[in-house]
């Protein structure tokens, strides 16, 4: 008989491009946002990629990417 809301669809699939209309992807309760391609898929970022900037870079954190005010990029190493 169908569903009454998006929360009822546990595996939604888009039939076209998703326009977020100026809004952001966010998570509840400080959860991670994970993009996971299947198989040999990749995550492609087209356009300008902006990193969070810090006047004084923090200590490296696992998997983190950020920039300082001088456009130096920092990449944290994920511990296994």
Rosetta constraint file for C-alpha pairs under 8 A:
AtomPair CA 3 CA 8 HARMONIC 5.82 0.50
AtomPair CA 3 CA 9 HARMONIC 7.22 0.50
AtomPair CA 4 CA 8 HARMONIC 6.90 0.50
AtomPair CA 5 CA 9 HARMONIC 7.58 0.50
AtomPair CA 14 CA 18 HARMONIC 7.50 0.50
AtomPair CA 20 CA 24 HARMONIC 6.89 0.50
AtomPair CA 26 CA 33 HARMONIC 7.45 0.50
AtomPair CA 27 CA 31 HARMONIC 5.55 0.50
AtomPair CA 27 CA 32 HARMONIC 6.81 0.50
AtomPair CA 27 CA 33 HARMONIC 6.55 0.50
AtomPair CA 35 CA 43 HARMONIC 7.48 0.50
AtomPair CA 37 CA 41 HARMONIC 4.95 0.50
AtomPair CA 37 CA 42 HARMONIC 5.86 0.50
AtomPair CA 37 CA 43 HARMONIC 6.96 0.50
AtomPair CA 45 CA 49 HARMONIC 7.27 0.50
AtomPair CA 51 CA 65 HARMONIC 6.96 0.50
AtomPair CA 51 CA 66 HARMONIC 5.07 0.50
AtomPair CA 51 CA 67 HARMONIC 5.85 0.50
AtomPair CA 52 CA 65 HARMONIC 7.93 0.50
AtomPair CA 52 CA 66 HARMONIC 5.16 0.50
AtomPair CA 52 CA 67 HARMONIC 6.08 0.50
AtomPair CA 53 CA 66 HARMONIC 6.07 0.50
AtomPair CA 53 CA 67 HARMONIC 4.74 0.50
AtomPair CA 53 CA 68 HARMONIC 4.98 0.50
AtomPair CA 53 CA 69 HARMONIC 6.16 0.50
AtomPair CA 54 CA 58 HARMONIC 7.58 0.50
AtomPair CA 54 CA 66 HARMONIC 7.71 0.50
AtomPair CA 54 CA 67 HARMONIC 6.43 0.50
AtomPair CA 54 CA 68 HARMONIC 4.76 0.50
AtomPair CA 54 CA 69 HARMONIC 6.24 0.50
AtomPair CA 55 CA 68 HARMONIC 5.64 0.50
AtomPair CA 55 CA 69 HARMONIC 5.45 0.50
AtomPair CA 56 CA 68 HARMONIC 6.77 0.50
AtomPair CA 57 CA 67 HARMONIC 7.50 0.50
AtomPair CA 57 CA 68 HARMONIC 6.02 0.50
AtomPair CA 60 CA 64 HARMONIC 7.00 0.50
AtomPair CA 60 CA 74 HARMONIC 7.57 0.50
AtomPair CA 60 CA 75 HARMONIC 7.13 0.50
AtomPair CA 60 CA 76 HARMONIC 4.90 0.50
AtomPair CA 60 CA 77 HARMONIC 7.53 0.50
AtomPair CA 61 CA 76 HARMONIC 5.02 0.50
AtomPair CA 61 CA 77 HARMONIC 6.98 0.50
AtomPair CA 61 CA 78 HARMONIC 7.73 0.50
AtomPair CA 62 CA 76 HARMONIC 4.96 0.50
AtomPair CA 62 CA 77 HARMONIC 5.00 0.50
AtomPair CA 62 CA 78 HARMONIC 4.23 0.50
AtomPair CA 62 CA 79 HARMONIC 6.45 0.50
AtomPair CA 63 CA 75 HARMONIC 6.90 0.50
AtomPair CA 63 CA 76 HARMONIC 4.88 0.50
AtomPair CA 63 CA 77 HARMONIC 5.41 0.50
AtomPair CA 63 CA 78 HARMONIC 4.94 0.50
AtomPair CA 64 CA 74 HARMONIC 7.75 0.50
AtomPair CA 64 CA 75 HARMONIC 5.64 0.50
AtomPair CA 64 CA 76 HARMONIC 4.69 0.50
AtomPair CA 64 CA 77 HARMONIC 7.46 0.50
AtomPair CA 65 CA 73 HARMONIC 7.18 0.50
AtomPair CA 65 CA 74 HARMONIC 5.57 0.50
AtomPair CA 65 CA 75 HARMONIC 4.56 0.50
AtomPair CA 65 CA 76 HARMONIC 6.29 0.50
AtomPair CA 66 CA 73 HARMONIC 5.84 0.50
AtomPair CA 66 CA 74 HARMONIC 5.35 0.50
AtomPair CA 66 CA 75 HARMONIC 6.79 0.50
AtomPair CA 67 CA 71 HARMONIC 5.60 0.50
AtomPair CA 67 CA 72 HARMONIC 5.35 0.50
AtomPair CA 67 CA 73 HARMONIC 4.43 0.50
AtomPair CA 67 CA 74 HARMONIC 5.94 0.50
AtomPair CA 68 CA 72 HARMONIC 5.50 0.50
AtomPair CA 68 CA 73 HARMONIC 6.83 0.50
